Amino acid sequence: MRGYFTIRIRKVFNLRYLGNKDSITEKIKEIIKSKVVFKPNTIFFDAFCGTGSIANVFKTTCNIIINDNLKCATTYAYGRMIANTCTFKLLGFNPFDFFNSSDEIIEGYFYKTYSPGGSARMYLSEHNAGRVDYFRQTIEEWYSNNRLTYEEYCYLLACLIESVSFVSNTAGVYGAFLKKWDERAIKNIQFMDLSDGINAKYSIEVFTEKLENIIEDIQCDVLYLDPPYTQNQYGTQYHLLETLILNDEPENVSKVTGSRSTREMRSDWSKMYKVHILYDKVLAKTSAKHIFLSYNNDGDMSKEYIESIMKRYGIEQTFQCIKIPYKKYENWKSNKNNKHYEYLFYIEKKADEDIIYESPLNYIGSKAKLIPYIKENMLSASTLIDVFGGGFNVGVNSDSESIYYNDINFIVKGLIESFRNYDTYDYITYVKKFIKNQHLEKGNKETYLKAREYYNSLPENKKDNRMLFALILYSFQQQIRFNSNYEFNNTAGIRWFNDCILAKLISFSRVIKEKEIEFISTDYINLREKITINANTFLYFDPPYKLTTGSYNDGKRGFKGWDDHLEQELFHFIDEMTQIDVPCMLSYVLEHKGVINMALEDWINRNKYTYIPLGDIIGISGQPRKEILVLNYEI
């Protein structure tokens, strides 16, 4: 006995929800439990809870937080989770017996809007729509009159959603109704009980928000993500249920479908490239140690993108992708393709200080792989100057309050700055459109050369940095090379805008917008005229290497090259900084192809600078080079 009546346990749920996990819940639970040691204080965050299938199976294991963009989803999920704790003592009788023992109807909003009783719409029969109005108004009256607790109110609303789903004249969702009556839709509605008979043992917290707006504020140990996979907008597909729960009787509904305005319910998780951007943000901002993503082989994000972005924020060895075969929900309009797979991705998140961001530019001499060593040997300073900024891998990973990017190549500076100045979604769509319009393809020399010629023919004020970025992606080794007239002149390559680059671009663009960065393009010798440099400033130098020649230091591209005189000038500049106690780090090459830079070795020894060998680094050409870090301070 529970309260005043016995609850009939019914474990088969009828609400047909896009992406519902009821059929594979136990498998997902098994995998999650194999990765996480649950304790009583563990917090499990189901960020796109939908019908609450996953959260519900953990309600006896740990504390739960559920969230969804739709009120009907969080109400249903919460209602089913706390159902067995509801006693209805204040009500004093069994509400299920009460509803099912009468045939009373009210010709209210649902009767007039979603049935032939007041419209041409056939979501519900007249009788069932009138019953729904009666159920909804009665539940609201009970709650308003303090005859229901909040938990009981949510439970009964969840049961009402379930009951409506049994007699809806739809193909599964509510974007449209059937033109002929389905057999089940003409059956009289019954007020269904969705209790599973299991009590929740720990706390349950509910949010109805866009995840990207709350992720930083949610403290949790386990994050489970089950976002939309495609461009289906859930607000459109479940507008009727949302109206049922909100009980606000909107006046300006669609003349055909009766849908309420879905503007507020629209989710960017259902939009190509915006979902990629949001996923990056959530992984970056979550406090969770364990991250799980349920995704589908039909989804907008590729497996390659998901793996790339998860490994940025997680410990690479812990990454796993598990394929779970399942029968996808299909309505009568669906393509009968049974090759559907649910992927469950997992990674253990890194400590924030261990996360490395990579430039989307494949810059010669890139320090992307050396960032951990560079950060480990850097001194903390309020200001960092990335003196030879290049692809900006070092500066963008700095924790300094103020960061300066400088490069004498004003075109490269403009490229890096463009990632901050443009909205990331707009950047990606612009580049994709340019690629499509110019017919750029992997290894297609003819279309590449035509696109390059088009870009170079434009006046300077029309040369958009996003065009240049697109060209770079399809050029030889994705290198940045110009002639003496500053025309882009790299040859065609066999690379393209792949999902690994997309992941770099999105993460890099987000971080570069979040940090305080100022962009400069000047000869580093003149930096003191533009920036106050003192003991609270850290200078990082990554100049061209005298023992190697790249497209930026051969002196043939309209910019200064690199020779013995310029190398000595750099050494002298660092010596001057040492005299005024400004910490400096120099990345350089000591030996290449058996040749040792004796001038460098002599300068280090003469000044007793700290010298840290980094071993053989494989460059873009495939040739190893012996890189070192030179520090004018002790560590």
PyMOL commands that set and color helices and strands:
alter all, ss='L'
color gray80, all
select helices_A, chain A and resi 22-35+53-57+71-85+95-100+109-113+126-144+150-167+183-186+211-217+234-237+239-246+268-270+274-285+303-313+316-318+352-354+368-377+393-396+410-421+424-437+445-457+460-462+465-473+476-478+499-514+524-529+564-579+598-607
alter helices_A, ss='H'
color red, helices_A
select strands_A, chain A and resi 43-46+63-67+204-207+222-225+290-296+320-325+341-348+383-386+402-406+517-520+537-541+584-592+595-596+610-618+624-631
alter strands_A, ss='S'
color yellow, strands_A
deselect
rebuild
show_as cartoon
